[in-house]
Amino acid sequence: MSTLFSKIIDGEIPGRFVWSDEVCVTFATIAPITDGHMLVVPRAEVEEYTTADDELLAHLSVVAKRIGAAQQRAYGAPRAAVMVAGFEVAHLHLHVLPAWDENALRFDNARPDLPAEQLDAATEQVRAALRENGHGANVPPEMSSPALG
């Protein structure tokens, strides 16, 4: 059975994509802790971090680094944070978000009720910063599509 994230990747459920390659995609969470909070998700349905092979984890880490650098550029954040939790969806994913301090990095700070316009604007800021950082080839042509650019 497909996971929620596989359905987003396959276009069955809408998503706001900022990155796409052969191995993974990155899209905005619907309950961001900070503006620009993204999820780096492998295309393969790997259930959890500790069962993923090292090559996949290395690739996800490199993509998370690029997403984090774009978030820092877009939001002027002093840090980019990466968290692995995975309790809400049984499909490996890295939370990457611009961060100003450790106190903010709690899931009880998530904002599930933001208007779509605010989520769209935050996603576009990260997409633009990825292009500015030289990663335009991995930014999908349409925010709602995981297809390669």
N, C-alpha and C positions, 0 to 999 in steps of 0.2 A: 504494500500500500504506500502511496506517495505521501511524503511529509508535507506540511504546510509550506515549507521553504521550496520544495521541489515544485509545488503548484505555482508558487510565485515565479520561480525560474522558468517554468514552462508557459507562463502567461495565462494560466487558468485563474489566477488571483492577481489583481493589480499590484504593482510594486513601483518604487521610485529608485531607479538604478543610476549608480555613478560609475561603476566599473564592470567590465566583462572581459574574460579571457577564456581559454579552453578549459581551465581547471576550476575557476571560481567566479563568483559575481559579488558585487557589493551593492546593497540597497539600504535605504533609510528604514529605521525602525518606526513603527507607528506609535511608540511610547518613548520618545527620547528623554534621556536624563538631561542632556544639554542640546542646544541647537546643533545640528550637523551630526548627531549620533548615527553611526552606520553599522551595518552587520556585514562581515566578510564571511561568505558561505560557499563551501565547495559544491560543485555541481553534483558530485557523487553523494549518495546518501550514507554518509558516515555518521554513526549515532553519537559518538562522543570523542572528545579530545584525546583521551588515553588509548583509544583503539585506532586512531588515525596513523597512517604510515609516516615516517620521518620526512619523506620527500614532499608529501602533501602539506604537512605542518610548516615546512620551510617556505613553501610557496605562499601559503596563507599569511605567514609572518611578513614576507616581503611586501605583499599587497597591503597588509595592515599598516606597515611603515609608510607606504606611499599615500594611503588614505589619511593617516595621521598628519603627515606633512602638509597635505592639502587643507585639512581642518585648521591647523595652526595658521596657515596663510590666510584662509578665509575669515577666521574669527579672531586672529591676534592672540590666540591662546598660548600660554607659556609651555604647555605640555600637550601631548596626545596620550590618552590612556587606552589600554587594551585590557579587556576582561573576558574570561571564559567562564560561563556559568552553565548554560545549556539545560536548565530545568524546564523551561517553558516550551521548548520544541526539541524533540529527540533527533536533531540533525545538527551536527557540529557547526558552530558559528562563533566568530570573534566579535565582540562589541568593541568598536573603536569610536572614541569621542574626544572632542576638544575638552581640556580640563584646566581649571584654574587652581584647584586644591583637592586634596584627598577626601575632604568631608563631603563633597558633592557627588562622589562616586559610589552612590548607593541606589539600588533599584527602587527604594521607596521614594526617590526623587523623580521617578519617571512621570511623564506628563501624557497620559493616554487620550486626553481630550483636546489636543491642539487642532485648530482648523486646518483643513487640507491646504489652504493657501500658504500657511506658515510652514508646513512640512515641504511643500513644493519649493518655496523660496530657499529654505535651508539646503535642500538637495541641490538646487541650481548653484548655490554658492560653492559647494564642494565640487561639483562638476566643473565649474569655471576655474577653480584653483588647481584641479588636476590638469586641465589643459595648460594653464599658465606654468605648471611645474614640468611640462614636457610629456605628459601621459595621455594626450588627446586620442591616441590610437586605441586606448582601452576604455574611453568614455563612449558609451552607446550613443548613436545619433539621436535617439529619442529617450527621454527620461523614463518612459513607461515600457521600454523594451530592453531585454538583456542581450540582444544581438550585438555582435562585435561591430565596432565602428569602421 
